[in-house]
Amino acid sequence: MLLFVDAAHFIWQLYLGVLWCMSRIFIPAASGRTRINVLGAYDPINNVLTKIVNRSYINSSINSSTVIELLERVRSVYPGRVITMVLDNAKYQRCKVVMEKATELHIELLFLPTYSPNLNLIERLWRFVRKKCLYSRYYETSREFESATANCLDDINIGKKPQLRKLMSLKFQLFPVPTERSANSQKSAA
């Protein structure tokens, strides 16, 4: 079982869309900084999101405990399966406590190279959620914002599966590994 893991932070603030008009229009915007933090593990084969949601501000101790909670939840969702989780290089994901818990639960952690979010498939999912419930949307209250975001996240495993099938494919652009012969031919062409 291959799962892509990352955190997303949805903030109740102004997200601009595109609007063309001949006169100036003032659009209301959120005045608060309510935020929803989501740590998710996405299964691209079954299109299933396993998530931990909180509304507090994040620091490293909360993050590592949240990652441990996600590891335990993933293990309970996929009992007896071989699990590999693809993560970025965030410090709270590489800490000793998380590594020990992953070993205890028999979960392999595969860390992506630094500055390569394009290799983490879950980034596409977070962009999809922002597009569906935040961009060009106005929520009068933080409660409306939280409800819309929670509903969108909950609907990923049910109603949004058809929309996500194409977006969440495992097709990545690959570049051929240069061989000694091709490197020499490129030098002679220059």
N, C-alpha and C positions, 0 to 999 in steps of 0.2 A: 504494500500500500504506500503510495507516494503522496505526501501532503505538502502543500505550499503554505508557509506560515509568515504572517506579518501583522503589524498593528496599524490601525487607522484611527485618526482623530477627527471626528465630524464636529464642526464648530458652528454655532448659530451666529452667522454673520452674513454679510453681503457677498453673494456670488453672482457676478455679472453674466448676463447672456447677451445676445445680439439683438438690437432693436434699431431699426431705421425709421425715422420719421422727420417731417418737415418742421415740427415745432418741438421745443424743449419740454420734456416730460420728467417730472420728479417722481422717482420710484421710492417707496418706503423701504427702509432697511432695518435690520435687527439692531437693537441697542445693547444687547448683553453679550456675554462671552460664555454662554452655556456650552458645554462640550460633552460629547459621548465618545468614550474610548472603546475600541473594539480590538481584541486580539483574536485572530481567526486562523483556522487551519482548513484549507480548501482541498477537497478531493476532486480532481478534474475528471476522473473516469466516471464517477457517479453523480457529479455536480452537487456535492453536499458541502455545506459550510458548518463547521463546528466552531463555536465562538464563545468568548467570555466578554461580557459588556459591563463597563462601569462608568460612573459619571464623576469620578474624582480626578484631581490632578495627579499626574504620574510622576513618580520618582523611582530610582533604581530598585529600592526595596519592594515597592508595590509591583513593579514590573516583573522581577524575578519570581515573586510569589504568584503572579498572574500566569506566567509561563508554566510554572509547576502545576497550577490548577488546570491549564489547557492540556498539558501532557497527560494528566490523570483522566481528564474527560475524553481525550482521544483514545487512550487505552481502553476505557470502558465502552466506547462506541465500536471499536475494532478489536474485540478480545481474541487472543490467540493468533492474530495476524502479524506478519512481519511488517514493521512500519518504519519508513524513512521520512523525516521531516526536513524540508528545504527551508532554511532561514537565512536572513541577512546577517551582518556582522555586528549587530547591536550588542553592547557590553552586557546588558541584562540577560541576553540569550546565551552568552558564552560563559557566564559565571559558574563557579565551582558547584554551587547548590543545584543549578539547573542541569549541569552535565551529570552529576551524581544521580539525580532523579531519573533522567533519561536512561541511564545505564540500568538502574533498578527496574524500570518498567520495560526494558528491552526495546527501546526506541532509538534508532540511529538518527543522529543530528548531522545534516549535511549543510555546511555553511558556504554561501555564495561568495565569490570574490568581492572585495570592497568596491563600492560605487557601481554596482551592476543591478539596479532594481528591475531593469528590463528582463532579467532572467527569472524573476519571481512572478509566477503566474497570478498570484493573488492581487498584485498591483492593478491588474485589469479589472478585477472584481470591485476593488475600492473605487476606481474611476467610474464604473457602471453605477454604483450606489450613489455617488455624488451627482452624477448626471440625472438619475431618476428622481432623487428627492431633495437636492439642494440647488442645483444650477437654475437660475431664472425662476426661483420660487421665493415667495414671501410668506413667512409664518409670523402671525401677529404676536404669539406668545412662545416662550421657551417650551411650554408643554406641547404645543402643536408641532414644533420642530422635533422634539424627542419622540413623539408618537409617530410622525412620518418616517423618521429614520429607523425606529424599531420595527415598524411594519414592513419597511423595505427589506431590512435584514432578515426578518422572519420569513418573508415571502420568497427568499432566494431558494430555499430547499423545496418549495412547492410550485408557486405560480410563475416564477421567473425562469424556470429551467429551460423552456424552449428558447427564450431570448439569449440565454447564456451559453447554449451548446456551441454556437459558432464562435462567439467571442472568446471562450475559454478553451480553445483547442491547444493541443500540446505542440503545435507547429511553431518552432522558433527559427529565425534566420541563422543558418550555420555558414561559417566561412571555412574553406578548405585549409588544412594545415599545410604550410609551405614546405616543400621538400627541397633538398639540396639542389637537385636538378632545376627546379622551377626558379629558385632564387638566383642561380647562375645565369639562367636564360633572361631573367629580368634585368640583371646587371649588364649583360651584353647588349640588350635592346636599348638601354639608356645611353 
